[in-house]
């Protein structure tokens, strides 16, 4: 989703892109990863391997419990391959390939069970204008992709949020010229078309956007064109399709995670500051008061990590990058009742730019990612929160 591990020239990258490229290059100087020490009881188990090693890909839980993996980088460029994970058999099987190879894109599950993929970068490092739809029922259940129209503005490093109306809001990102985007747009599944929506007050990329219980959308943090981390946040009103200011974050952050808690508050965790230091601080947004409050510190500062809401209401943050770029094996849990982060068992391997997906059985499938430019993973692991 965020950094291309294929060989771009530094001249093509923004300051933020160059910063993250340097972090990953620094990680390549660290000795090859060894399986991390695990606390008892064992909560992580090997879950087989993807058919295609990939990072900056998407993983989408389908209504039937399978997980769709699409695109990403295989180390030499963007890939168009896609595959399905069957949690019942624990097997990965190939499915139809994307029409356009892409990495750093978004994937959104629509109400009818199809998956919308937008944006990302192609193998030349240019934003992909076209969007695609994956239909798991097509091809006699083997799945297939079809064109879903073009974005008004080709982009990567953006966010996509499914609205209560069934439309998808595409937010910010980076345009073809490398500038952070203020423009947002709506995808209508019935019309197979994108239309311009309201503009953000502040152009932002590498941000987070999340649907709130009242149907609005919160966009918080991110980076500007020059790579500076942003402290501002904004709220989208779907009725009049415009953005307005929200209470600012406590600290500027990009490459962070946003999680909607059962109580309706939003947890912002980790990320990076303008200088590239990974942040340990976390904070909670209260939509009722339009305010952020301190939510304690992660046990390890991390950026570019996935964070998922578990069925019991806790949040799992796993992997990501430490300051200096080295991928992490550590994982931890946020307890909403106590407002504290507690360590859980380390993952089996250090990962960065991977995905984490909560399965229907409550376990979390962590897959792909990278260690450095020459080590992109096909491996997958399962986290059992009940162990």
N, C-alpha and C positions, 0 to 999 in steps of 0.2 A: 503493500500500500503506500510506502512512503519513500523508499530510496531504491534506486535501480542498481543492482550489483553488477550490471554489465558495463563495459568500459566507455562511459561518457567522457568527453573532454571537460576539464574544469571550466573552460570558457563558456560551456553551454549551461552550466548550473548557476543558480542563484547563490547568494551568500549562505542561505540556510541549507541549500543542497550541497554546497562545498563543505560546510561544517559537518553534515551528517556523513558525507563521503569520507572525510578525514577520520571521523570516529570509527567507521567500519574498517578503514585501512589500518588504524591503530590496533583494532581487534585482531587483524591478521598476524600481528607480531607476537600474539600470545600463543603459547604452545597449543597444539591440537587438543580439543576437549576430551576429557575423560568422563565417564559416567559419574554424576555427582553423588556424593554420599547421601544416603536417605535415612530419615529418622524412622523409628519403629512406632506404630505399625506402618507397613508399606502402603502408601496411598497411590503410587504411580505404577502402572504396568505398561509394558510395550504393547502396542496395538497394530503391529505390522507396518507396512510401508506403502506410501503412495506409489502409483505407477510412474509418476514424473516428479523428480525433485523440484521444489518450487518455493519461492519466497515472494512476498508482496502480492499474494494471491487472495482470493476470497473463499470463504467456507459458509455455506448457507444450509440451515436445517430445513428439510422439506417436510410437508405435512405427514408423509408416510414414515418419517423417522430416519430416512437416509440423509446423508450430507453431501451436497454438491460442492466440489472443489473446481475452481475455474481460473485459468490464466496464471499470471504471475511471471516471475523471471526464473529461468533455469540456469543462469550464470552467463549465458552467451547472448541473451536478449529475451524479449517478451515471448511467451509461449501461448499458443491457442488451445492447448490440450485441456481437457476437463475429465473428471472422474467422479464416481459415486462411492461413498462408504456406507456399507450396510451394517448397522450396529448389531443386528441379530447374528450375522455370520462372522462379523469382524473382517470382511473382505473388501478391498478396493477394486472396482472394475471401471474400465474406460467407458466413457460415453462420448457423444458427438462433440467435436471441437468447436470452439468459438469461430465465428466467421472472420474475426479480426484478432490476431494475437494482441494481448494487452497485459500490463502490470500496473499496480497502484490504482486500480479501478474500484468501483463500489458495486455491491450486489445486494438487491432488495427483494425480499419475498413479497409477492403481491397476494391479495386476498383470494384470487382464483388458483393459487398454487404455483403459478409461474414465477420465474426469477428475472428481474430486470438488472442488466449490467450496463453501467454508464462510465464513459471517460477512460482515464488511464493513459499510459504511454505505450506507443508501439515500439518496434525493435530499433527504430531510428531515433527514439527519444522525443518524438512529437506527440502531442495530445491527440487521442482518437476522437473524432467527431461523432461517429456512429454509436448507437446503443443497440443492444440485443436482448432478446427474450429467450429464456430456456423453458421449454415445456416438457416436464418429466413424463407426460402421458403420450407424447408424440412418438412416432416410429414404433408403434405397438408396445409402448412402455419403455423403449430403449432411450427415449429423450432426444431432443433436437433443439437447435437454435434457429431463430428467425430475426430479421431486421426489425428494429423498433423505432426507426426514425433517427434524426440527427439532433444533437444538442445545438442550441443557438450559439453557444460558446464552447468549443472544445476545451477540456480541462482535465487536470489531474490534481492530486492532493486536496480533493474536495470531500464533501459529506453528502449523503443521501438519506432522507427520512421519509418513511411511509406515513402519510397523513390519515386522519380518521375517514376522510372522503374516499380513500383508496388511491388517490394520486400520490406521486412521489416528488418531494421537494429536493432539488439539487442545489447545494449551498457552496458558494465561494470556490476556492481552489486556486490553481495556477494556470494561466492562459499560455497560448503558444509563444508569446513574447517573453515569458518568464515572470510576468507581473502577477501579484496577488489580485484576485477578482472580487468585486463587490456584487456582481450580477448573480441572481438566482433564477431558477426556472422550474416549471412544473411539468411532470409527465402525466398524461391522461391515458390510462390503459385502453379505454374505449376508443379513443381517437388515434392511438398510436402516434402521438405528437407531443413535442415539447413547446411550451409557450413561456415567454419571459414573465417573471414575477417581480416582486419588489426588490430593490437593491439594498444590500447591507450598508449601514452607515460607515463601516470600516472594512475595506478589502482585507480578506484573511484567507490563509491556507494552512494546512496541517493543524486545523482546528478540530473541535468536536461540535456536533449538533445532535440534539436528542428531542424526541417528542415528549411533551409534558402532559399530565393528566387532563388538563383543560383543553387539549387539542392544539395548543400553541407549540412553537419550536424554540428551544434555547440553543444559541450558538455562543460558544465561550472560548476565549483565548485564540491560539494560533500564531501565525507569523505574518509579518507584512512582507512587501516585496524585497526589502533589504535583509530580511532574516531576523529582525528583532521580534522577540516574543511579545505578545499582546496581553494586556490585562483586561481589556474591555469585553463586554458580553452584550448580546442583543436578543430580542424576542420577536418572533414572527407571528403575526395574526393572520390565520388562514381565511378569515371572513373578508377582510379588505386587502389581503395580500401585500402587507407592508411590514417593515421592520422598525422597531423602536429600541431605545437604549434599555438595558437591564443593569442591575447592580454589578459593579466590576468585581472580578476575581480579587483575592487577597494578594496574589503575586502573579506576574506575567508568566505564561507557560504555553508551550507548543508540544506536539507529540505526546499529549496526555490522554487519559481515558475519561469518559463520562459514563456514569451508570445511574439509571433511574431506580431508586429504592422503592420498596413496597409502600412506604409512608408518603410517597410523592416527591421527596427531596431528591436532588441530583448530586452524586458524589463525583468530584473531579480529583483525580489521583495522578501524582507524578508529573512526568513531562520534562521538558528541558528549558533552561533560561536562554537568554540571548547568547551567552558565552559558551553554551553547549553543556553546562553542568546538569546532570540528571537530578531532578528534584525528589525529595522524600516527602515534602509537605502535601497534605490533602485538605480539601475543604468541601462543605456542603452548601448547596443552593436551596433556599426555601422560597418556592414560588409565591407563597402567600405574603411574605414580607419583602420579596425581591432583594434578599440579602444573602451574602455568603458568610459562613462561619468556619472556624478552624475545626478540622476533623481528625487531628492527630497526624503522626508521621508514619510513613511506611518504614519497615525495618531496613529496607535497602532502597535508595533512590533509583528510579528507573524511568526510561523514556521509550516510546515506541512499543509499548507492551499491550497485549489484550487484557481486558478486564471483563468478567462475565458475572451475571447475577445467578446465584445458585437457587434451587427450589426452596431452600429454607430461609432465603432472604439475605444470606451473606454474599459478599463479593469476593471473587478470586482474582488476584492479579498474579500473573506468571511470566517470568522471563523479562525480556526487554534489554535495554542497554544501560550499563552503568556509566558514570562519568569516565571519559576516555574511550568509550565505544565498545568495551568488552561485553559480549552477551552474558546474561545471567541465567543461572539454573534455579535460583531461589524463587519461592512462591509464598504468598501470604493471603490471609483472609481478613476482610473488614466485617466486624460484628456491629450491626446497626444498633442493637440494644445497648451495648457498652460504649460504642463509638471508638473502639480500639482496633488496631491492626495486630494480628498474631501470626507468627510464623507457622507454616505447615511444611510438610516434607518437601525437600528439593526435588525438582523434576529430574528425569533421567538424563537429560542433556541440556546444555546451555543453548538458548535460542533467541533470535532476534528476527523481527519481521515475519512472525508465524501467525497462525490463527488458533483460536480457542472457541469451541462450540459446545454448548450444553445439549446433551442428547435427551431423548424422551425418558430414559431411565435415570436421569439426574447426574450421570457421569459426564465428565468434560473431556472432549477429544481435542488434543493439542497436536498440530501437524505442520510439517515443513519448517520454513525459516532458514536462517543462515548463521554460520560462524564467521566466515570471511568470504572474500570474493571467490575462493576456490572450494568452499565447503558449503553447498546448499543442500539441505536435508530433504530426503524423501520419508524419513521415519516419522512415526506417529506414536503418541502415548495417551493413555487414559488416566485421568485423575478421578478417584472415587472419594467424594466428600464424606461418605459414611464410614470409611475405613478407620 
